[in-house]
Amino acid sequence: MSSESAGGKSPETAKIDPDSHATTTGMTGHGYYDANSRTQWNAIEAVLPILDSAAAQFPLQDEGVITFADYGCSEGRNSVAVMERALRTALPRTELPVQTVHSDLPTNDFGTLFLNLRPHGQSVFGSDRVFSSAVGGSMYDQLRPDRSVHLATTFNAIGFLSRRPVATLPGYILPNGPSAVRGNGFVTEDEKAAFSAQARRDVEDFLEVRARELVPGGQLLVQVFGATADARTSDGLYDLLNDAVLEFVQTGEIDRETYARYYQPVYMRRLEELTGPVLETGCKSAGLFDLNQARDYEITVPFVEQYRKDGDLDAYVAAYVHFFRAFTEAVLTNALPDTPERNGLVERIYARAEAILKEAPDLYPFRYLAVAMLLTRRP
Ligand SMILES: C[S@@+](CC[C@H](N)C(=O)[O-])C[C@H]1O[C@@H](n2cnc3c(N)ncnc32)[C@H](O)[C@@H]1O
C-alpha cells in the first residue's frame, strides 16, 4: 500500500505541502481507494436523481464545448460512473462535444485515473463526442477558465479541510470528537469553533472559485459525508483508529507530542453548515448561487449490511478497516516521524485496528450520513 510509483511518491508517502490549500496528499493509491469505496458510491447513488436534474438543466450554447468537472475524483472509478450518468441525460440535449474534467490534488494517483478513463486504449464513455482530461490542483483554487464549466460536481471530498486551523488536537484525532458511545477522548469548545469556522471558509472559497468557472446558469452539485441531529459519519470509525494509535502511544512507539500534533483534518458538516454560505448575507459567497435543492440523508453501508446478513466477522473487520485506511493512511503516515520504520508502524496500526474491532465489534458501530445541495450560478 505504501510502495512508490514509477512517477514518484504515491499519495500515502508524498509530503503534504502547507501552501497547497490541502491537508492530505490523497487517498491510498494503486487501485486501493477504488477497491474500497463502494460505500462512497452508495452515498453518490442516493443523489443521482439530483445529478439527473442538473444534467437536464445546464444552459446550452450554439458552438464550442460543453464541460463537466468533478472535483476530488481520486482514482476515478466513482467519478467515471458519475460522468456516465450525467452524459446519459446531457448527450441527447446537444450535438456539441463534451469534455469531462476529473480533478484532484497533484499528489493524487492520476495513473490509475487515466487507466480508468481509457481502458483498452478507448474512452470509457464510448462516444466519439466525449473527451476527458485531468487537472491537478486544490478544489479551493480556481482550476478552470472563467465561465467555461456547465456542470460541476464534488462527492465525498469537501469535508477535507484546506488547512489545519489548530496546530495540535491533544485529546482526539478528529475535529468532531469521539462518539457518545465510545467517548474515548475530547475536543474543546474552542477547538470545535476553530474547525467549524475553517469548514465554513472552505465552503465559501469553494463556491467563490466555482462561481468564476461556471457559465451563468451552470449547475453545481455539492455532496459530502457529514452529520445529522443523531449521528455523524465519523462515529465508530475514528474511535477505532484513535484506540489503535493510542496503544502505540502507551507503548512509547509514538510519543505524546506526535499524537497531539496528529489529527485527520476532516470535518463532518450538518446541512445548515453546507447551505449557510449560499443563503446567508454578508459572506463572500453570498448571492453567487441560487439554492435549488438541499438534503441530508443516510445510506446503507455495504460491509455493515453484509455482516448483518452473514455474521462473517473476519470479512467485516477487513472491509471496515480497508475502507477507512483508504482515506486516512496518507495523513497518518505524514504525521509520524519519517524514519525507515514508519511504513511498518503504519501497517501495525491498521493491523491493531483490525484486532481491536474483532475483539469488540459492538463498540465501533458505523453509519454513513451525507449532506448535499444543488446550486445554479446566478447570471
Ligand atoms: C473520499 S475521496 C472521494 C473520491 C470520489 N469523489 C468518491 O466519492 O468516491 C476524497 C477526495 O478528495 C480529494 N481532496 C482532498 N482535499 C482536496 C483538495 N483540497 N482539493 C482537491 N481534492 C481534494 C482527495 O485527494 C480524495 O481523492
The ligand as a Gaussian input file, in Angstrom:
#p B3LYP/6-31G(d) Opt

LIG

0 1
 C      -13.043000      10.197000      -0.178000
 S      -12.318000      10.703000      -1.680000
 C      -13.725000      10.881000      -2.734000
 C      -13.444000      10.393000      -4.112000
 C      -14.665000      10.349000      -5.028000
 N      -15.193000      11.671000      -5.266000
 C      -15.720000       9.468000      -4.429000
 O      -16.748000       9.986000      -3.982000
 O      -15.510000       8.262000      -4.366000
 C      -11.893000      12.388000      -1.357000
 C      -11.026000      13.005000      -2.437000
 O      -10.874000      14.401000      -2.177000
 C       -9.560000      14.756000      -2.503000
 N       -9.192000      16.007000      -1.844000
 C       -8.945000      16.246000      -0.537000
 N       -8.612000      17.535000      -0.371000
 C       -8.650000      18.115000      -1.592000
 C       -8.415000      19.432000      -2.079000
 N       -8.044000      20.411000      -1.263000
 N       -8.552000      19.647000      -3.410000
 C       -8.922000      18.670000      -4.249000
 N       -9.166000      17.398000      -3.850000
 C       -9.031000      17.136000      -2.538000
 C       -8.716000      13.584000      -2.038000
 O       -7.448000      13.581000      -2.654000
 C       -9.615000      12.427000      -2.466000
 O       -9.294000      11.952000      -3.726000

